[in-house]
């Protein structure tokens, strides 16, 4: 089981009231919400291995060099928060180091790589896996990793983590009309304002799906642009032709990397915490309460 950790703690932050606080009054809703997510996932899915995949670089320069607008709207004003800082709610960012400390004390593998996003860590680990893989994320970008032959699927939170949409190849095709690799092409054609990807003007999700169904992949679509006998409408042909500079670089930006250099780590889910004394201190400091108890019970089972 591979966790898109930031995606999950963002959901926890917005899903758990900020009245959930440490003894000193500091909000810990993201910390406790993430622990509850993990407890429920372990209880319901009993993974042998679990990795909390981290964003060591949420906006890698190599992606920005290709598409300067990539996640640009998420960058805070330098005068306010420092250079190239991600805009996050003020009461969330202080909770992230606490999450790191709690995961480490529990012994849950926490893995990232400089210059890469958590998506890339997930793509690399999914590619290395020899058994079935469940990717837990609220980010549709990772749908591109779905692969029935390799038994890679995505668990997508619909409401909390107790209600998960299970996306395998059949579910993906039913909803979007594409397979895993096809989803990456659909995403770059459609664009994604949340990631600063402009897409091709006039090509939405349904049109992108139809183009991929008709021409197979991005290369096939561009070949159709050059073929005067293809069934593209004049507007589609013009828009796709004008978008060639974007379409030349977008695949590398949108596709999840699968060759990230990662440190050695132990992915096996622990039955007992790695550092009980540190965990006890964290519990006392941050008031982790029932959320920590639920994680510990799930791990012991």
Secondary structure as UniProt FT lines:
FT   STRAND          2..4
FT   HELIX           5..15
FT   TURN            18..19
FT   TURN            23..24
FT   HELIX           29..45
FT   STRAND          51..53
FT   TURN            58..59
FT   HELIX           61..66
FT   TURN            68..71
FT   HELIX           72..74
FT   HELIX           78..81
FT   TURN            83..84
FT   HELIX           90..106
FT   STRAND          109..111
FT   TURN            114..115
FT   HELIX           118..128
FT   STRAND          133..136
FT   HELIX           140..145
FT   TURN            148..151
FT   STRAND          152..159
FT   TURN            160..162
FT   STRAND          163..167
FT   HELIX           169..176
FT   HELIX           180..190
FT   HELIX           193..195
FT   TURN            201..202
FT   HELIX           205..215
FT   HELIX           218..226
FT   TURN            228..229
FT   HELIX           234..242
FT   HELIX           244..254
FT   HELIX           276..286
FT   HELIX           289..300
//
